[in-house]
Amino acid sequence: MATWLRLRSCRAPRLPPAPAGLGLRPRGSVPAAPALASAQPGRSAGGLAGLSAALLRTDGFVGGRWLPAAAAFPVHDPASGAELGLVADCGVPETRAAVRAAYEAFCSWRGVSAKERSSLLRKWYDLMIQNKDDLAKIITAESGKPLKEAQGEVVYSALFLEWFSEEARRIYGDVIYTPTRDRRALVLKQPLGVAAVITPWNFPSAMITRKVGAALAAGCTVVVKPAEHTPFSALALAELANQAGIPPGVYNVIPCSRKKAKEVGEVLCTDPLVSKISFTGSTATGKVLLHHAAGSVKRVSMELGGHAPFIVFDSANVDQAVAGAMASKFRNSGQTCVCSNRFLVQRGIHDSFVKKFAEAIKTNLHVGNGFEERTTQGPLIDEKAVEKVETHVSDAVSKGATVVTGGKRHQLGKNFFEPTLLSNVTGDMLCAHEETFGPLAPVIKFDTEEEAVAIANATDVGLAGYFYSQDPAQIWRVAEQLEVGMVGVNEGLISSVECPFGGVKQSGLGREGSKYGIDEYLELKYVCFGGL
C-alpha cells in the first residue's frame, strides 16, 4: 500500500524519462501534412485541400510535443475509400509515455487557479470557433457525415469548452456544523488525477470536448485515445489546445490502429498513474474496460450502447411526430447512440404515420458524398456497418416485415445504404432487439400504453427514449416509466451542453455535460477541524 501511495503522490521523485527512440518533436514544430487524396478530382478528400498544415497532424501529441511512432496506419475516406493519410500507430511505449506526461503535468495543473483554467479553456473555445470550417471539413473527410452536420458538431463541440470554462469557477465545497461545539467539518472537491479518455468515431470532436472540457476544468489532465477511423479531429484539437496555451502534458493524444487498440486500452485501464477512465462506445467494449479498471478500482464513467424507442400515441400530432422521427433517426445516417431504433406506433394512428414518414424519407433525404451541398445522408463508416444494416433488413423481411422504402445498398458505393422504412415488424426480429446503428427505421404496431411501455423497456440498455402525445397525464406517466436516462417528449433532438447526458442499465455509468459532468472528475474530501 505504501508503494501505491508513493506512486500516486505528486511529491514523488520525477519518473524515469520516456524510453529512448520515441523521438519527441519540439513543442510548436509543424511536421508535414499527411499525404491527402486531394489530388483526386471528385473525391471527398479534396475537401481538405487548402487547410492549414498545422491542423493536419499525423503524429501523436505527448507532453506538448509531436510524437511519431515506429509504425503508421492508414485513415480512409468512407465515401470514396481514398486514403486520407498515414497516422502514427502508437503502442504500449507511447501510451505509457503519455500517461507519464499527463501525471507529471497534473502535479502542477491541479494547482493552477480555477480562473486561469477557465481562461485557457475559453481560449481553446475561441480557436475552435475561428477554425470551425476547417475542423468541419476534417470531420466530413474522415467520418463521412454531411458537411452541414459536421459544422454543427464543431459548434456543439466548442460549446462544451465554453460551458466548462464557466463551470471551472463553480466548484464549490461545503461547511458542515457538527454536534460538537469545538469542531467544524469541511467538504472539499479535488481533482482525481490523470483521466484516460477513449472516444468513438461518430462524433470525433464533440465526444472529446465533452469529456476533456470537464476534466481540465476540474484540474485533471488527460490522455485521449481516439477511434482509429477518425484520429485527425483529435489531433487538430491538440494543435488548437497547444495554440491556446494549455500547458504541456495536460492534453495528450495517442492515435492507434484497431490492431493495437486492445493493448493500448488495457494499459490505460491498468496503469497505476491513471485515476479515471471515461469511455464512449459499445457495451461489449465497455465491459472489457470495466474489467481491466476493476483491478486498481479506478473511477469510471461510460456512455455505452442504446436501443432508443420512439413511441407515437394516438393523441400525437402526426406531422410533428414525423418531423421528430426524421431528426432523431437519420442524423449522421442513423449512426448516433441516441438515435431512434424502434418506432412503436399506436394502431389508430399507425397507417397515417407510416405513410407520412415514407413520404418524408423519399422527399427530404438525399444520399451522397458529405461534401456535396445537397447531401443529407453520407456513407456508413465502413463495410461492416453496412453489413449489419443489411442483415437486420433481410432478417426482418424473412420473418414477415414489409419494406416501405429503401431496403438495399445504395448505387453510390459499398459504404452507402438507402434510408429504409420497415412496417409489420415484430419483437422476434433482430432490429427489434439489437441496435442497428444505421439508416433503418422499423415500425411496430401496438394497442395500449401499457404494451408500448413494456416493449420499450424490454431491453438491457436504456440510454434515450422518445414519445409523442398530447395527453398531459399520459406524458407524465410515460416519462416516468421509461427506463432510460434521457427522454424526449414531443422532441426528437435532446442533446444540449447544459443538460446531463447518460443512460441507465447497461447503457453506462455517470453523466456528461451539464453542471453534473464536472463531478465525474472530482473526489470529495472531508476535513474535520477541531480544537476551535
C-alpha positions as CSV (number, residue, x, y, z in Angstrom):
1,M,0.0,0.0,0.0
2,A,2.9,2.4,0.8
3,T,4.3,1.8,-2.7
4,W,0.9,2.7,-4.2
5,L,0.7,5.9,-2.3
6,R,4.2,6.9,-3.3
7,L,3.3,6.3,-7.0
8,R,0.2,8.5,-6.8
9,S,1.8,11.3,-4.8
10,C,2.8,14.4,-6.7
11,R,5.7,14.8,-4.3
12,A,7.3,11.6,-5.6
13,P,10.6,11.9,-7.4
14,R,10.4,12.5,-11.1
15,L,9.6,9.4,-13.0
16,P,12.1,7.9,-15.4
17,P,12.4,9.5,-18.8
18,A,10.4,8.1,-21.7
19,P,12.1,5.1,-23.5
20,A,14.7,6.0,-25.9
21,G,13.7,6.2,-29.5
22,L,10.3,7.8,-29.0
23,G,11.6,10.9,-30.9
24,L,9.6,13.7,-29.4
25,R,9.5,16.8,-31.6
26,P,9.9,20.2,-30.0
27,R,6.7,21.9,-28.9
28,G,5.3,24.1,-31.7
29,S,7.1,22.3,-34.6
30,V,5.0,21.7,-37.6
31,P,5.6,18.4,-39.4
32,A,4.5,17.9,-43.0
33,A,0.8,17.5,-43.6
34,P,-0.4,14.0,-44.3
35,A,-0.4,12.7,-47.8
36,L,-4.0,13.5,-48.6
37,A,-6.0,12.3,-51.5
38,S,-7.0,15.8,-52.5
39,A,-5.3,15.5,-55.9
40,Q,-8.0,13.0,-56.9
41,P,-10.8,15.1,-58.5
42,G,-14.3,14.4,-57.2
43,R,-13.3,12.6,-54.1
44,S,-14.3,13.9,-50.7
45,A,-10.6,14.1,-49.6
46,G,-10.5,17.0,-51.9
47,G,-12.4,18.9,-49.3
48,L,-9.2,19.0,-47.2
49,A,-7.3,20.9,-49.9
50,G,-6.2,24.3,-48.6
51,L,-6.4,23.5,-44.9
52,S,-3.7,24.8,-42.6
53,A,-0.9,22.3,-42.3
54,A,-0.9,22.9,-38.6
55,L,-4.3,21.3,-38.2
56,L,-3.5,18.2,-40.3
57,R,-1.3,16.4,-37.9
58,T,-0.2,12.8,-38.2
59,D,1.9,12.2,-35.1
60,G,0.7,11.6,-31.5
61,F,0.8,14.5,-29.1
62,V,2.5,13.8,-25.8
63,G,3.8,16.3,-23.2
64,G,3.3,19.3,-25.6
65,R,5.3,17.7,-28.3
66,W,4.5,15.8,-31.5
67,L,5.4,12.1,-31.1
68,P,6.0,9.9,-34.1
69,A,5.7,6.1,-33.8
70,A,7.7,3.2,-35.3
71,A,4.7,2.3,-37.4
72,A,1.8,4.1,-39.1
73,F,-1.8,3.1,-40.1
74,P,-3.9,4.5,-42.9
75,V,-7.1,6.5,-42.5
76,H,-9.6,6.3,-45.3
77,D,-12.5,8.4,-46.5
78,P,-15.5,6.2,-46.0
79,A,-17.3,7.8,-49.0
80,S,-14.6,7.0,-51.6
81,G,-12.2,4.6,-49.9
82,A,-9.4,7.0,-50.7
83,E,-6.5,7.1,-48.2
84,L,-6.5,10.4,-46.4
85,G,-3.1,9.9,-44.7
86,L,-0.9,7.7,-42.5
87,V,-1.1,8.4,-38.8
88,A,1.3,7.3,-36.0
89,D,0.3,3.9,-34.7
90,C,1.0,4.4,-31.0
91,G,1.5,1.3,-28.9
92,V,2.4,0.5,-25.3
93,P,5.6,2.6,-25.0
94,E,3.9,5.7,-26.4
95,T,0.9,5.1,-24.2
96,R,3.0,4.9,-21.1
97,A,4.9,8.0,-22.1
98,A,1.6,9.8,-22.5
99,V,0.4,8.7,-19.1
100,R,3.7,9.7,-17.5
101,A,3.5,13.2,-19.2
102,A,-0.1,13.6,-18.0
103,Y,0.8,12.6,-14.5
104,E,3.7,15.0,-14.2
105,A,1.6,17.8,-15.7
106,F,-1.2,17.0,-13.1
107,C,1.2,17.8,-10.3
108,S,1.2,21.5,-11.4
109,W,-2.1,21.8,-13.3
110,R,-4.1,20.9,-10.2
111,G,-2.6,24.0,-8.5
112,V,-3.5,26.3,-11.3
113,S,-6.3,28.7,-10.2
114,A,-9.8,28.0,-11.4
115,K,-9.8,31.4,-13.1
116,E,-6.7,30.6,-15.1
117,R,-8.0,27.2,-16.1
118,S,-11.3,28.9,-17.2
119,S,-9.4,31.4,-19.3
120,L,-7.4,28.7,-21.1
121,L,-10.5,26.7,-21.9
122,R,-12.1,29.8,-23.2
123,K,-9.2,30.5,-25.5
124,W,-9.4,26.9,-26.8
125,Y,-13.1,27.5,-27.5
126,D,-12.3,30.7,-29.3
127,L,-9.8,29.0,-31.5
128,M,-12.3,26.2,-32.4
129,I,-14.8,28.8,-33.5
130,Q,-12.2,30.6,-35.5
131,N,-11.2,27.3,-37.2
132,K,-14.7,25.8,-37.4
133,D,-14.9,25.5,-41.2
134,D,-11.5,23.6,-41.4
135,L,-12.4,21.4,-38.4
136,A,-15.7,20.5,-40.1
137,K,-14.0,19.5,-43.3
138,I,-11.7,17.2,-41.3
139,I,-14.8,15.6,-39.7
140,T,-16.5,15.1,-43.0
141,A,-13.4,13.7,-44.7
142,E,-12.7,11.0,-42.0
143,S,-16.2,10.2,-40.8
144,G,-18.3,10.8,-44.0
145,K,-21.0,12.9,-42.3
146,P,-22.6,15.7,-44.3
147,L,-20.6,18.9,-44.1
148,K,-23.6,20.8,-42.5
149,E,-23.8,18.2,-39.8
150,A,-20.0,18.4,-39.3
151,Q,-20.3,22.2,-38.9
152,G,-23.0,21.7,-36.3
153,E,-20.8,19.2,-34.5
154,V,-17.9,21.6,-34.3
155,V,-20.0,24.3,-32.7
156,Y,-21.6,21.8,-30.3
157,S,-18.1,20.5,-29.5
158,A,-16.7,24.0,-28.9
159,L,-19.7,24.8,-26.6
160,F,-18.5,22.2,-24.2
161,L,-15.3,24.0,-23.8
162,E,-17.1,27.3,-23.2
163,W,-19.5,25.6,-20.7
164,F,-16.8,24.0,-18.7
165,S,-14.7,27.1,-18.8
166,E,-17.5,28.7,-16.8
167,E,-18.1,25.7,-14.6
168,A,-14.4,25.6,-13.6
169,R,-15.1,28.6,-11.3
170,R,-18.2,27.0,-9.7
171,I,-16.6,24.0,-8.0
172,Y,-18.0,24.6,-4.5
173,G,-17.4,22.6,-1.3
174,D,-19.4,22.7,2.0
175,V,-19.1,23.8,5.6
176,I,-20.9,21.4,8.0
177,Y,-21.7,22.4,11.6
178,T,-21.2,19.4,13.8
179,P,-22.9,18.5,17.1
180,T,-19.6,19.3,18.9
181,R,-19.1,23.0,19.6
182,D,-15.3,23.0,19.1
183,R,-15.3,21.3,15.7
184,R,-16.2,22.3,12.1
185,A,-16.4,20.0,9.2
186,L,-15.4,20.9,5.7
187,V,-16.1,19.1,2.4
188,L,-13.5,19.8,-0.4
189,K,-13.8,18.9,-4.0
190,Q,-10.4,17.9,-5.5
191,P,-9.4,16.7,-9.0
192,L,-9.0,13.0,-9.4
193,G,-5.7,13.0,-11.4
194,V,-5.0,11.6,-14.8
195,A,-8.1,10.7,-16.9
196,A,-7.9,8.3,-19.8
197,V,-10.4,9.3,-22.4
198,I,-11.4,6.8,-25.1
199,T,-13.7,8.1,-27.8
200,P,-15.8,6.9,-30.8
201,W,-15.7,7.8,-34.5
202,N,-19.3,9.0,-34.9
203,F,-18.7,12.4,-33.1
204,P,-14.9,12.6,-33.3
205,S,-14.8,16.1,-31.9
206,A,-17.7,16.5,-29.5
207,M,-17.1,13.3,-27.7
208,I,-13.6,14.6,-26.8
209,T,-14.5,18.0,-25.6
210,R,-17.5,16.8,-23.6
211,K,-15.1,14.7,-21.5
212,V,-11.9,16.8,-21.7
213,G,-13.6,20.1,-21.0
214,A,-14.9,18.8,-17.7
215,A,-11.6,17.1,-16.8
216,L,-9.5,20.1,-17.4
217,A,-11.9,22.4,-15.7
218,A,-11.8,20.2,-12.6
219,G,-8.0,20.2,-12.6
220,C,-7.4,16.8,-14.1
221,T,-5.1,16.0,-17.1
222,V,-6.0,13.7,-19.9
223,V,-4.7,11.1,-22.3
224,V,-7.1,10.8,-25.3
225,K,-7.3,7.6,-27.5
226,P,-9.4,8.5,-30.5
227,A,-11.1,5.9,-32.7
228,E,-8.9,4.6,-35.4
229,H,-11.3,5.8,-38.1
230,T,-11.2,9.4,-37.0
231,P,-7.8,10.4,-35.4
232,F,-7.4,13.7,-37.4
233,S,-10.0,15.5,-35.4
234,A,-8.4,14.7,-32.1
235,L,-5.0,15.8,-33.4
236,A,-6.4,19.0,-34.7
237,L,-7.8,19.7,-31.3
238,A,-4.4,19.1,-29.8
239,E,-2.9,21.7,-32.1
240,L,-5.5,24.2,-31.0
241,A,-5.0,23.4,-27.4
242,N,-1.4,24.0,-27.9
243,Q,-2.1,27.4,-29.5
244,A,-4.4,28.2,-26.7
245,G,-1.6,27.8,-24.2
246,I,-2.8,24.6,-22.5
247,P,0.4,23.5,-20.7
248,P,2.4,20.6,-21.9
249,G,1.1,17.2,-20.7
250,V,-2.4,18.5,-19.8
251,Y,-3.9,17.2,-23.1
252,N,-2.3,14.2,-24.8
253,V,-3.4,12.2,-27.8
254,I,-2.3,8.7,-28.7
255,P,-3.8,7.5,-32.0
256,C,-3.6,3.8,-32.8
257,S,-4.8,1.2,-35.2
258,R,-7.5,-1.3,-34.5
259,K,-4.7,-3.9,-34.2
260,K,-3.2,-2.0,-31.2
261,A,-6.4,-0.7,-29.7
262,K,-6.7,-3.6,-27.3
263,E,-3.2,-3.3,-25.8
264,V,-3.4,0.5,-25.6
265,G,-6.8,0.3,-23.9
266,E,-5.5,-2.2,-21.4
267,V,-2.6,0.0,-20.5
268,L,-4.8,3.0,-20.0
269,C,-7.1,1.0,-17.7
270,T,-4.4,-0.7,-15.6
271,D,-1.6,1.9,-15.3
272,P,-1.4,2.9,-11.6
273,L,-0.9,6.6,-12.6
274,V,-4.3,6.7,-14.2
275,S,-7.1,7.6,-11.8
276,K,-10.1,7.8,-14.1
277,I,-11.5,6.1,-17.2
278,S,-14.1,7.8,-19.5
279,F,-15.3,5.8,-22.4
280,T,-17.9,6.2,-25.1
281,G,-18.6,3.2,-27.3
282,S,-20.2,-0.3,-27.4
283,T,-21.5,-2.0,-24.3
284,A,-19.3,-5.0,-25.0
285,T,-16.1,-3.0,-25.1
286,G,-17.2,-1.1,-22.0
287,K,-17.5,-4.3,-20.1
288,V,-13.9,-5.3,-21.1
289,L,-12.6,-1.9,-19.9
290,L,-14.5,-2.1,-16.7
291,H,-12.9,-5.5,-16.0
292,H,-9.4,-4.0,-16.5
293,A,-10.2,-0.9,-14.4
294,A,-11.5,-3.0,-11.6
295,G,-8.0,-4.3,-10.8
296,S,-7.0,-0.9,-9.4
297,V,-10.5,0.3,-8.6
298,K,-10.4,3.3,-10.9
299,R,-13.3,5.8,-11.2
300,V,-15.2,5.0,-14.4
301,S,-17.8,6.8,-16.4
302,M,-19.2,5.2,-19.6
303,E,-21.7,6.1,-22.2
304,L,-22.5,2.8,-23.9
305,G,-24.9,1.4,-26.5
306,G,-28.6,2.3,-26.7
307,H,-31.7,1.0,-28.3
308,A,-34.0,4.0,-28.2
309,P,-37.7,3.6,-28.5
310,F,-39.8,6.2,-30.4
311,I,-43.4,5.9,-29.3
312,V,-46.3,7.6,-31.2
313,F,-49.6,7.6,-29.3
314,D,-53.0,8.1,-30.9
315,S,-53.2,11.6,-29.4
316,A,-50.0,12.7,-31.1
317,N,-49.7,15.4,-33.8
318,V,-48.6,13.1,-36.7
319,D,-46.8,15.8,-38.6
320,Q,-44.7,16.8,-35.5
321,A,-44.0,13.1,-34.8
322,V,-42.8,12.5,-38.4
323,A,-40.5,15.6,-38.2
324,G,-39.1,14.3,-34.9
325,A,-38.6,10.9,-36.3
326,M,-36.7,12.2,-39.2
327,A,-34.4,14.3,-37.0
328,S,-33.9,11.5,-34.4
329,K,-33.4,8.6,-36.8
330,F,-31.4,9.8,-39.8
331,R,-28.9,12.3,-38.3
332,N,-25.4,11.0,-39.2
333,S,-27.2,8.3,-41.3
334,G,-28.5,6.7,-38.1
335,Q,-25.0,6.4,-36.6
336,T,-25.7,8.0,-33.2
337,C,-26.1,6.4,-29.8
338,V,-29.3,8.2,-29.1
339,C,-31.0,7.8,-32.5
340,S,-34.4,6.0,-32.5
341,N,-34.1,2.3,-33.2
342,R,-37.6,1.1,-32.7
343,F,-40.7,3.0,-33.8
344,L,-43.7,2.0,-31.7
345,V,-46.9,3.4,-33.2
346,Q,-50.4,3.0,-31.8
347,R,-52.9,1.3,-34.1
348,G,-55.3,4.2,-34.6
349,I,-52.5,6.5,-36.0
350,H,-50.2,3.8,-37.4
351,D,-51.1,3.9,-41.1
352,S,-51.1,7.7,-41.3
353,F,-47.7,7.9,-39.6
354,V,-46.1,5.2,-41.8
355,K,-47.4,6.9,-45.0
356,K,-46.2,10.4,-44.0
357,F,-42.9,9.0,-42.7
358,A,-42.2,7.3,-46.0
359,E,-43.1,10.5,-47.9
360,A,-40.7,12.5,-45.8
361,I,-37.9,10.0,-46.3
362,K,-38.3,10.0,-50.1
363,T,-38.6,13.8,-50.3
364,N,-36.1,15.1,-47.8
365,L,-33.3,12.6,-47.6
366,H,-30.5,12.7,-50.2
367,V,-27.7,10.2,-50.2
368,G,-24.3,11.3,-51.3
369,N,-20.8,12.5,-50.6
370,G,-20.7,14.6,-47.4
371,F,-19.0,17.5,-49.2
372,E,-21.9,17.8,-51.7
373,E,-24.3,20.6,-50.6
374,R,-27.5,18.6,-51.3
375,T,-26.4,15.6,-49.2
376,T,-28.2,14.8,-46.0
377,Q,-27.1,11.1,-45.8
378,G,-23.5,10.3,-46.0
379,P,-21.8,6.8,-46.1
380,L,-21.7,4.5,-43.2
381,I,-18.3,4.3,-41.5
382,D,-17.2,1.0,-43.1
383,E,-18.3,-2.2,-44.8
384,K,-19.0,-3.9,-41.5
385,A,-21.6,-1.3,-40.6
386,V,-23.3,-1.7,-44.0
387,E,-23.4,-5.5,-43.5
388,K,-25.2,-5.1,-40.1
389,V,-27.9,-3.0,-41.6
390,E,-28.3,-5.4,-44.5
391,T,-28.5,-8.3,-42.0
392,H,-31.2,-6.6,-40.0
393,V,-33.3,-5.8,-43.1
394,S,-33.0,-9.3,-44.6
395,D,-33.8,-10.9,-41.2
396,A,-36.9,-8.8,-40.8
397,V,-38.2,-9.4,-44.3
398,S,-37.7,-13.1,-43.9
399,K,-39.9,-13.0,-40.8
400,G,-42.7,-11.1,-42.4
401,A,-41.7,-7.4,-42.4
402,T,-42.6,-5.2,-45.3
403,V,-40.1,-2.8,-47.0
404,V,-42.0,0.5,-47.4
405,T,-39.0,2.3,-48.9
406,G,-35.3,1.7,-49.3
407,G,-34.0,-1.7,-48.2
408,K,-30.8,-2.2,-50.0
409,R,-27.3,-0.8,-50.6
410,H,-27.2,2.4,-52.5
411,Q,-25.8,2.6,-56.0
412,L,-23.1,5.1,-55.0
413,G,-20.8,2.6,-53.4
414,K,-20.1,-0.1,-50.9
415,N,-20.5,2.1,-47.7
416,F,-23.8,3.7,-48.8
417,F,-27.2,2.3,-47.8
418,E,-30.6,3.5,-48.7
419,P,-32.7,5.1,-45.9
420,T,-35.0,2.3,-45.1
421,L,-38.5,2.1,-43.5
422,L,-40.0,-1.3,-42.5
423,S,-43.6,-2.0,-41.4
424,N,-45.1,-5.1,-39.9
425,V,-42.1,-5.5,-37.6
426,T,-42.4,-7.9,-34.7
427,G,-40.4,-8.4,-31.5
428,D,-38.7,-11.6,-32.7
429,M,-36.8,-9.7,-35.4
430,L,-33.1,-8.6,-34.9
431,C,-33.9,-5.0,-35.5
432,A,-36.4,-5.1,-32.6
433,H,-33.9,-6.1,-30.0
434,E,-30.4,-5.1,-31.4
435,E,-29.1,-1.6,-32.0
436,T,-28.7,-1.2,-35.8
437,F,-26.6,1.9,-35.9
438,G,-27.6,2.7,-39.4
439,P,-30.4,4.3,-41.6
440,L,-33.1,1.7,-40.7
441,A,-36.5,2.6,-39.2
442,P,-38.6,-0.4,-38.1
443,V,-42.2,0.3,-37.2
444,I,-44.0,-1.9,-34.6
445,K,-47.8,-1.6,-34.1
446,F,-49.2,-1.5,-30.6
447,D,-52.6,-1.2,-29.0
448,T,-52.3,0.1,-25.4
449,E,-50.0,2.4,-23.5
450,E,-49.0,-0.4,-21.1
451,E,-48.0,-2.5,-24.1
452,A,-45.9,0.3,-25.6
453,V,-44.0,0.9,-22.3
454,A,-43.4,-2.8,-21.8
455,I,-41.9,-3.2,-25.3
456,A,-39.8,-0.1,-24.8
457,N,-38.4,-1.3,-21.5
458,A,-37.8,-4.9,-22.7
459,T,-34.1,-4.4,-23.2
460,D,-31.0,-4.4,-21.0
461,V,-29.9,-0.9,-22.2
462,G,-31.5,2.4,-21.6
463,L,-29.9,5.5,-23.0
464,A,-32.6,7.6,-24.6
465,G,-36.3,7.3,-25.4
466,Y,-38.8,9.5,-27.3
467,F,-42.6,9.7,-27.4
468,Y,-45.2,11.9,-28.9
469,S,-48.5,12.6,-27.1
470,Q,-50.9,15.5,-26.5
471,D,-52.3,13.9,-23.3
472,P,-50.7,15.7,-20.2
473,A,-51.5,12.8,-17.8
474,Q,-50.1,10.3,-20.3
475,I,-46.9,12.4,-20.8
476,W,-46.2,12.3,-17.0
477,R,-46.9,8.6,-16.8
478,V,-44.7,7.5,-19.7
479,A,-41.9,9.9,-19.0
480,E,-41.6,8.5,-15.5
481,Q,-42.0,4.8,-16.6
482,L,-39.5,4.7,-19.5
483,E,-36.3,3.0,-18.3
484,V,-33.8,5.4,-19.9
485,G,-31.5,8.2,-18.8
486,M,-32.9,10.8,-21.2
487,V,-36.5,11.3,-22.5
488,G,-37.6,13.5,-25.4
489,V,-41.3,14.4,-25.2
490,N,-42.6,15.7,-28.5
491,E,-39.0,16.3,-29.4
492,G,-36.5,14.3,-31.5
493,L,-33.3,16.2,-30.7
494,I,-32.4,16.3,-27.0
495,S,-28.7,16.8,-26.7
496,S,-27.5,20.1,-25.1
497,V,-24.3,21.1,-23.3
498,E,-26.4,22.4,-20.4
499,C,-28.2,19.1,-19.8
500,P,-26.9,15.8,-18.3
501,F,-26.1,13.1,-20.9
502,G,-26.1,9.4,-19.9
503,G,-28.0,6.2,-19.5
504,V,-29.3,3.6,-17.1
505,K,-29.0,-0.2,-17.1
506,Q,-26.2,-1.4,-19.4
507,S,-26.1,2.0,-21.3
508,G,-23.5,3.3,-18.9
509,L,-22.3,4.9,-15.7
510,G,-22.3,8.6,-14.8
511,R,-23.3,11.7,-16.7
512,E,-21.6,14.1,-19.1
513,G,-22.2,17.7,-19.9
514,S,-24.3,20.0,-17.6
515,K,-23.3,21.1,-14.1
516,Y,-23.2,17.4,-13.2
517,G,-20.5,16.4,-15.7
518,I,-17.6,18.0,-13.8
519,D,-18.4,15.9,-10.7
520,E,-17.1,12.8,-12.7
521,Y,-13.6,14.2,-12.4
522,L,-13.7,15.3,-8.7
523,E,-13.5,13.5,-5.4
524,L,-14.8,14.6,-2.1
525,K,-12.5,15.1,0.9
526,Y,-14.0,15.5,4.4
527,V,-11.8,17.6,6.7
528,C,-12.6,17.7,10.4
529,F,-11.3,20.9,12.0
530,G,-11.1,20.5,15.8
531,G,-9.8,22.5,18.8
532,L,-11.8,25.6,18.0
